[in-house]
Amino acid sequence: MNMNDDLMQRWWSLEAKLVERFGKKPDMEAILFLIGINETGFTPSKITKEQKQDLMHVATCSLLTPSGYYIFEGRDEEGWPHYKQVKELPNLALPEQENFLRDHILLYFEQQGF
């Protein structure tokens, strides 16, 4: 079994847990949205498309912080977290980008005790 096989097994296990919790299989955007909601503490009532994109950006920054790509700078007056990019992201092809993000998502959920 290579590392990608292990990654996918762990990913499918996470997806199964999310299906059990939410009743349907979330795509990557939905998972990022959930992480963004969790990181901001905002309730998902009446969220604009722009806010949804902002939540997904917060999720991505939060996910990549433990690997040293971003640092948390603080929250603004509305409670939005702000991050600063401190390290260049790796230049990867799309499949590798997805696996890079999956690996960080799995670490996040593991750290959250999910």
N, C-alpha and C positions, 0 to 999 in steps of 0.2 A: 504494500500500500504506500503510495507516495503522499507528499504533503497536501497536494490538491485534493486527493481522495479524502483525507482526514478532514480538511477544511469543509468540503461539501457535506460530509456526514454530520459534522457539527452544525452546519448551516441548516440542513434539513431537519435536524432535531430542534433547533430554535424555531424554524417555521412551524413545525408541528405544535410546539408549545404556544405559539402565537395564535394558531388556528383554534386551539383548545380554549384560549383565553378570549378571543374576539369573534370566533365563529366563521372566519374566512381567512384565506391565505393572503397576507400582505405582500405587496411588492416592495422594492427597495425604497421608493419614495415614501410609502406609508410607514415603513420602519423608521426612516429618518424623521418623519413628521412626529411619530410617537416619542422618539428620543428628544426632539426639540421641545415638545410639550413637557416632558419630564424634566428637562434641564431648566426651563423657564418657570415652570409651575403655573403656566397659564391654562385656563380652562378652554376647551375647544368650541365654545359657543360663538358663533358669528365671527369667524376668522376669515379675513380677506385672502385673495389669492397671493397678494404681496406678503402678507403676514405668514402664510403657509410656506412661501419660499424662504422667508427670513428664519422661520423655525427649522427648516431643513438645513440652512446654512449654519445656524447655531449648533445643530446636531453634528454636522460634519466637523466644525471647529472643535467641539467638545470631544468627539471621537478621536481626533488626531492630536489632541493635547498631550496625552500620556506618552506618545512617541516623539514629542519634542517639535512638532511642526507648528503648533500654536501655543500661545500662553494666554491665560485668562487675565484681562485687564480690569474688569469690574463691570458693574451694572449702571445703566443710565437711569434717569429719573422715572422712566416708565417701567423699569425692571428688566429691560432687555440686557442679556449678557453681551459683553464685547471681548473679542479676542484679537490678538496681533499675531500675524504669521511671522515666524522667526527662522524657519528653515524651508528651503525649496522642496516642493512636493516631487516625488519621483516621476520621471517621464515614462509612463507605462501605456501599453496598448489597452484597448477597452476591456478585454477579458481580465487582464492583470489588474486594472483599476478596480473592477468589481470585486475581485478576490482580495485586494488590498483593503477595500472598504468593508467587505464581509468579515475579514479577520478582526478589524477594529470594532465592528458591531458586536461580534461574538465576545470579545474581551469586555466591552461595555456591559453587556447583559450578565456576564459572569461576575463582574465587579458589583453589579446591582443585586446579585443573589437571585436572578431569575432563572 
